[in-house]
């Protein structure tokens, strides 16, 4: 349990062991995908927050930026602590909050057109 490395490198040595089903059958591959999708999500959500701020939704933009940073930090904390139940549950709760704010932001941006 370390970040950003997985063992000796960015890509785990077990990556690809299960062929086509690797993403679903190999825990190391699933963890690798989860990590990099999280990085892409941070970038995308921060871009949305910037667009919301430009559209005048400053409070929503700030809330969205705060929640994505908290969610990323909570994900790292969960990983580094060895996935205790309380941290995993908080990470899943954070995902619901992030989804709700992202949907609200998308709705607001659609109204601003």
Backbone as a chain_set.jsonl record, in Angstrom:
{"seq": "XXXXXXXXXXXXXXXXXXXXXXXXXXXXXXXXXXXXXXXXXXXXXXXXXXXXXXXXXXXXXXXXXXXXXXXXXXXXXXXXXXXXXXXXXXXXXXXXXXXXXXXXXXXXXXXXX", "coords": {"N": [[0.845, -1.187, 0.0], [1.136, 1.731, -1.18], [1.836, 4.975, -2.612], [2.795, 7.121, -5.238], [3.729, 4.841, -6.449], [3.469, 1.349, -7.296], [4.542, -1.225, -5.868], [7.576, -1.75, -7.331], [7.339, 0.092, -9.374], [5.4, 2.388, -11.461], [3.467, 0.901, -12.738], [1.956, -2.09, -11.783], [3.688, -5.235, -11.344], [2.088, -7.424, -11.759], [0.296, -6.718, -13.657], [-1.855, -7.349, -16.326], [-1.906, -10.115, -16.204], [-4.213, -11.683, -16.419], [-5.196, -11.596, -18.971], [-7.735, -10.673, -21.253], [-9.698, -10.287, -19.314], [-8.419, -9.019, -17.279], [-8.736, -6.495, -15.992], [-10.919, -6.952, -14.407], [-10.482, -9.309, -13.009], [-8.028, -9.161, -11.755], [-6.756, -7.884, -8.895], [-4.599, -6.051, -8.6], [-4.478, -4.774, -11.079], [-7.012, -3.606, -11.174], [-6.75, -1.8, -9.053], [-4.693, -0.193, -10.075], [-6.0, 0.97, -12.3], [-8.043, 2.345, -10.929], [-6.581, 4.246, -9.501], [-5.475, 5.885, -11.563], [-7.731, 6.747, -12.933], [-8.796, 8.272, -10.915], [-6.953, 10.394, -10.802], [-7.416, 11.556, -13.321], [-10.079, 12.27, -12.894], [-9.823, 14.249, -10.92], [-8.581, 16.28, -12.416], [-10.566, 16.764, -14.391], [-12.781, 17.545, -12.814], [-11.779, 19.815, -11.548], [-11.511, 21.423, -13.801], [-14.21, 21.713, -14.431], [-15.015, 23.106, -12.155], [-13.658, 25.491, -12.552], [-14.967, 26.432, -14.855], [-17.517, 26.756, -13.75], [-16.991, 28.794, -11.941], [-16.344, 30.861, -13.696], [-18.831, 31.196, -14.798], [-20.165, 32.369, -12.784], [-20.957, 30.936, -10.562], [-19.733, 30.836, -7.885], [-19.702, 29.781, -5.213], [-20.553, 27.13, -5.545], [-18.529, 26.259, -7.257], [-16.286, 26.455, -5.564], [-17.031, 24.631, -3.566], [-17.108, 22.251, -5.047], [-14.41, 22.02, -5.863], [-13.214, 21.753, -3.335], [-14.394, 19.355, -2.401], [-13.456, 17.471, -4.295], [-10.706, 17.507, -3.785], [-10.705, 16.664, -1.104], [-11.807, 14.113, -1.43], [-9.851, 12.842, -2.993], [-7.688, 12.948, -1.205], [-8.779, 11.443, 0.872], [-9.009, 9.001, -0.401], [-6.284, 8.377, -0.763], [-5.524, 8.235, 1.94], [-7.102, 6.08, 2.79], [-5.973, 4.02, 1.266], [-3.256, 4.035, 2.181], [-3.578, 3.377, 4.849], [-4.313, 0.763, 4.707], [-6.897, 0.088, 3.97], [-9.056, 0.366, 6.051], [-12.324, -0.29, 7.375], [-13.86, 1.987, 8.181], [-12.578, 4.082, 6.819], [-12.874, 3.293, 4.155], [-15.665, 3.374, 3.97], [-16.094, 6.116, 4.387], [-14.81, 7.08, 2.113], [-16.449, 6.091, 0.093], [-18.798, 7.462, 0.741], [-17.916, 10.045, 0.279], [-17.661, 9.851, -2.475], [-20.323, 9.785, -3.277], [-21.157, 12.354, -2.485], [-19.472, 13.853, -4.151], [-20.412, 13.046, -6.673], [-23.042, 14.079, -6.548], [-22.546, 16.877, -6.356], [-21.168, 17.262, -8.753], [-23.123, 16.601, -10.654], [-24.982, 18.627, -10.064], [-23.401, 20.836, -10.734], [-23.038, 20.37, -13.504], [-25.67, 20.654, -14.333], [-26.133, 23.36, -13.667], [-24.298, 24.596, -15.381], [-25.398, 23.9, -17.809], [-27.757, 25.367, -17.68], [-26.694, 27.881, -17.814], [-26.069, 28.318, -20.433]], "CA": [[0.0, 0.0, 0.0], [1.939, 2.933, -1.344], [1.39, 5.837, -3.714], [2.149, 6.704, -6.482], [4.265, 3.573, -6.945], [2.835, 0.075, -6.956], [5.719, -2.094, -5.828], [8.792, -1.097, -7.806], [7.098, 1.017, -10.475], [4.052, 2.957, -11.567], [2.582, -0.172, -13.179], [2.266, -3.288, -10.993], [4.255, -6.325, -12.15], [1.02, -8.395, -12.047], [-0.621, -6.134, -14.648], [-2.046, -8.1, -17.56], [-1.808, -11.564, -15.987], [-5.466, -12.388, -16.702], [-5.615, -11.356, -20.352], [-8.848, -9.764, -21.529], [-10.461, -10.06, -18.09], [-7.489, -8.556, -16.261], [-9.281, -5.36, -15.223], [-11.965, -7.435, -13.513], [-10.022, -10.466, -12.253], [-6.743, -8.914, -11.124], [-6.858, -6.747, -7.966], [-3.552, -5.055, -8.858], [-4.887, -4.003, -12.257], [-8.164, -2.782, -10.781], [-6.209, -0.709, -8.244], [-3.974, 0.681, -10.999], [-7.008, 1.741, -13.042], [-8.725, 3.226, -9.987], [-5.672, 5.363, -9.205], [-5.312, 6.82, -12.684], [-9.042, 7.371, -13.175], [-8.921, 9.306, -9.883], [-6.159, 11.551, -11.236], [-8.176, 12.185, -14.411], [-11.276, 12.875, -12.306], [-9.417, 15.501, -10.275], [-8.36, 17.265, -13.481], [-11.849, 17.093, -15.01], [-13.639, 18.259, -11.865], [-11.221, 21.157, -11.388], [-11.886, 22.157, -15.012], [-15.616, 22.065, -14.267], [-15.083, 24.149, -11.124], [-13.221, 26.734, -13.198], [-16.079, 26.884, -15.707], [-18.583, 27.228, -12.859], [-16.572, 30.098, -11.409], [-16.477, 31.82, -14.796], [-20.262, 31.405, -15.018], [-20.718, 33.088, -11.64], [-21.359, 30.026, -9.488], [-18.507, 30.783, -7.093], [-19.834, 28.893, -4.06], [-20.592, 25.764, -6.061], [-17.181, 25.96, -7.765], [-15.411, 26.238, -4.406], [-17.451, 23.379, -2.926], [-16.693, 21.16, -5.921], [-12.954, 21.897, -5.743], [-12.919, 21.239, -1.997], [-14.806, 17.951, -2.291], [-12.575, 16.594, -5.083], [-9.441, 17.381, -3.065], [-10.948, 15.817, 0.065], [-12.027, 12.751, -1.901], [-8.553, 12.304, -3.387], [-6.921, 12.753, 0.032], [-9.379, 10.324, 1.596], [-8.607, 7.791, -1.124], [-4.892, 8.092, -0.387], [-5.524, 7.825, 3.345], [-7.674, 4.735, 2.829], [-4.96, 3.114, 0.721], [-2.07, 3.963, 3.029], [-3.934, 2.727, 6.117], [-4.655, -0.637, 4.481], [-8.335, 0.017, 3.729], [-9.957, 0.077, 7.171], [-13.735, -0.151, 6.998], [-14.326, 3.366, 8.367], [-12.032, 4.929, 5.754], [-13.541, 2.881, 2.922], [-17.033, 3.899, 4.01], [-16.027, 7.564, 4.177], [-14.435, 7.292, 0.713], [-17.66, 5.864, -0.697], [-19.694, 8.587, 1.032], [-17.36, 11.174, -0.465], [-17.982, 9.651, -3.889], [-21.721, 10.189, -3.462], [-21.175, 13.822, -2.415], [-18.835, 14.349, -5.369], [-21.357, 12.821, -7.767], [-24.148, 15.034, -6.412], [-22.07, 18.221, -6.713], [-20.832, 17.269, -10.177], [-24.391, 16.671, -11.388], [-25.511, 19.972, -9.875], [-22.572, 21.726, -11.544], [-23.38, 20.159, -14.922], [-26.992, 21.256, -14.523], [-25.972, 24.813, -13.649], [-23.607, 25.001, -16.603], [-26.363, 23.764, -18.896], [-28.67, 26.494, -17.565], [-25.962, 29.111, -18.13], [-25.916, 28.446, -21.89]], "C": [[0.886, 1.244, 0.0], [1.42, 3.727, -2.544], [2.491, 6.824, -4.03], [2.651, 5.361, -7.013], [3.406, 2.395, -6.5], [3.948, -0.967, -7.006], [6.934, -1.293, -6.267], [8.56, -0.079, -8.915], [5.696, 1.578, -10.454], [3.022, 1.907, -11.971], [2.941, -1.427, -12.388], [2.786, -4.424, -11.884], [3.206, -7.369, -12.511], [0.101, -7.943, -13.169], [-0.656, -6.999, -15.906], [-2.01, -9.605, -17.411], [-3.047, -12.339, -16.415], [-6.02, -12.086, -18.083], [-6.733, -10.34, -20.456], [-9.589, -9.38, -20.257], [-9.617, -9.458, -16.973], [-8.056, -7.443, -15.391], [-10.301, -5.81, -14.182], [-11.48, -8.549, -12.577], [-8.757, -10.209, -11.44], [-6.838, -7.694, -10.207], [-5.804, -5.663, -8.206], [-3.924, -4.176, -10.048], [-6.067, -3.093, -11.931], [-7.695, -1.581, -9.958], [-5.45, 0.297, -9.11], [-4.945, 1.568, -11.765], [-7.697, 2.753, -12.14], [-7.863, 4.458, -9.693], [-5.621, 6.37, -10.348], [-6.632, 7.446, -13.103], [-9.27, 8.473, -12.144], [-8.143, 10.558, -10.271], [-6.887, 12.294, -12.356], [-9.439, 12.874, -13.887], [-10.944, 14.192, -11.622], [-9.253, 16.591, -11.333], [-9.688, 17.711, -14.087], [-12.739, 17.91, -14.086], [-13.099, 19.664, -11.613], [-11.513, 22.023, -12.621], [-13.354, 22.592, -14.93], [-15.769, 23.188, -13.242], [-14.664, 25.505, -11.705], [-14.32, 27.293, -14.099], [-17.242, 27.408, -14.872], [-18.249, 28.602, -12.301], [-16.724, 31.186, -12.469], [-17.942, 32.151, -15.081], [-20.934, 32.093, -13.834], [-21.191, 32.224, -10.492], [-20.165, 29.784, -8.565], [-18.586, 29.801, -5.922], [-19.828, 27.433, -4.498], [-19.212, 25.352, -6.577], [-16.228, 25.656, -6.615], [-15.746, 24.921, -3.716], [-16.983, 22.175, -3.741], [-15.18, 20.943, -5.834], [-12.563, 21.312, -4.39], [-13.24, 19.756, -1.9], [-13.895, 17.042, -3.109], [-11.224, 16.436, -4.396], [-9.6, 16.498, -1.827], [-11.113, 14.354, -0.338], [-10.706, 12.096, -2.301], [-7.706, 12.005, -2.146], [-7.467, 11.582, 0.839], [-9.054, 8.999, 0.914], [-7.18, 7.394, -0.789], [-4.798, 7.587, 1.05], [-6.029, 6.391, 3.481], [-6.65, 3.708, 2.356], [-3.803, 2.927, 1.693], [-2.339, 3.302, 4.381], [-4.311, 1.261, 5.945], [-6.138, -0.889, 4.37], [-9.138, -0.412, 4.96], [-11.404, 0.392, 6.764], [-14.21, 1.297, 7.112], [-13.824, 4.271, 7.241], [-12.668, 4.583, 4.409], [-14.96, 3.42, 2.843], [-17.052, 5.407, 3.786], [-15.678, 7.884, 2.722], [-15.645, 7.079, -0.2], [-18.685, 6.977, -0.481], [-19.225, 9.838, 0.298], [-17.653, 11.074, -1.949], [-19.418, 10.072, -4.187], [-21.843, 11.713, -3.432], [-20.575, 14.435, -3.674], [-19.749, 14.182, -6.577], [-22.488, 13.843, -7.729], [-23.715, 16.44, -6.825], [-21.723, 18.324, -8.191], [-22.098, 17.35, -11.027], [-25.026, 18.05, -11.264], [-24.728, 20.976, -10.716], [-22.876, 21.594, -13.021], [-24.732, 20.783, -15.242], [-26.896, 22.778, -14.591], [-25.291, 25.316, -14.916], [-24.514, 24.89, -17.816], [-27.362, 24.911, -18.877], [-28.007, 27.801, -17.983], [-25.759, 29.32, -19.632], [-26.785, 29.488, -22.469]], "O": [[1.317, 1.729, 1.046], [0.668, 3.214, -3.373], [3.093, 7.339, -3.088], [2.056, 4.804, -7.936], [2.721, 2.442, -5.479], [4.251, -1.517, -8.064], [7.28, -0.283, -5.654], [9.515, 0.559, -9.358], [4.905, 1.288, -9.557], [1.851, 1.999, -11.6], [4.114, -1.795, -12.326], [2.372, -4.555, -13.036], [3.396, -8.126, -13.464], [-0.778, -8.695, -13.591], [0.383, -7.335, -16.473], [-2.078, -10.315, -18.414], [-2.954, -13.523, -16.74], [-7.206, -12.305, -18.332], [-6.69, -9.281, -19.829], [-10.063, -8.25, -20.141], [-10.067, -9.396, -15.829], [-7.87, -7.455, -14.174], [-10.518, -5.121, -13.185], [-12.011, -8.71, -11.478], [-8.45, -10.972, -10.524], [-6.986, -6.574, -10.696], [-6.091, -4.479, -8.033], [-3.706, -2.964, -10.02], [-6.11, -1.942, -12.367], [-8.188, -0.469, -10.146], [-5.556, 1.505, -8.897], [-4.739, 2.777, -11.868], [-7.914, 3.896, -12.542], [-8.369, 5.579, -9.645], [-5.715, 7.575, -10.12], [-6.644, 8.578, -13.587], [-9.871, 9.499, -12.461], [-8.635, 11.671, -10.085], [-6.963, 13.522, -12.341], [-9.821, 13.935, -14.38], [-11.704, 15.154, -11.732], [-9.741, 17.707, -11.153], [-9.911, 18.906, -14.277], [-13.382, 18.863, -14.525], [-13.879, 20.608, -11.479], [-11.738, 23.227, -12.491], [-13.696, 23.71, -15.316], [-16.559, 24.111, -13.439], [-15.253, 26.536, -11.381], [-14.57, 28.499, -14.101], [-17.88, 28.393, -15.243], [-19.117, 29.468, -12.2], [-17.176, 32.292, -12.176], [-18.259, 33.246, -15.545], [-22.132, 32.371, -13.874], [-21.772, 32.737, -9.536], [-19.653, 28.669, -8.477], [-17.631, 29.066, -5.669], [-19.165, 26.599, -3.881], [-18.779, 24.221, -6.357], [-15.45, 24.704, -6.686], [-14.846, 24.178, -3.323], [-16.514, 21.188, -3.175], [-14.722, 19.804, -5.741], [-11.673, 20.465, -4.314], [-12.441, 18.982, -1.373], [-13.584, 15.938, -2.662], [-10.649, 15.348, -4.417], [-8.731, 15.677, -1.534], [-10.611, 13.46, 0.343], [-10.469, 10.929, -1.986], [-7.087, 10.945, -2.047], [-6.701, 10.816, 1.423], [-8.846, 7.988, 1.586], [-6.893, 6.22, -0.559], [-4.079, 6.629, 1.337], [-5.444, 5.588, 4.206], [-6.484, 2.656, 2.972], [-3.414, 1.799, 1.995], [-1.432, 2.734, 4.988], [-4.598, 0.581, 6.93], [-6.592, -1.997, 4.656], [-9.823, -1.434, 4.926], [-11.65, 1.243, 5.909], [-14.9, 1.785, 6.217], [-14.564, 5.13, 6.761], [-12.967, 5.474, 3.614], [-15.406, 3.868, 1.787], [-17.92, 5.922, 3.081], [-16.192, 8.851, 2.16], [-15.832, 7.82, -1.165], [-19.363, 7.387, -1.423], [-20.034, 10.596, -0.237], [-17.869, 12.088, -2.613], [-19.691, 10.653, -5.237], [-22.548, 12.298, -4.254], [-21.099, 15.415, -4.205], [-19.848, 15.081, -7.412], [-22.851, 14.409, -8.76], [-24.433, 17.12, -7.56], [-21.958, 19.36, -8.814], [-22.137, 18.087, -12.012], [-25.55, 18.585, -12.241], [-25.315, 21.863, -11.337], [-22.963, 22.6, -13.725], [-24.911, 21.375, -16.306], [-27.498, 23.409, -15.46], [-25.673, 26.352, -15.458], [-24.415, 25.69, -18.746], [-27.777, 25.385, -19.934], [-28.677, 28.721, -18.452], [-25.321, 30.391, -20.051], [-26.764, 29.707, -23.68]]}, "num_chains": 1, "name": "protein.A"}
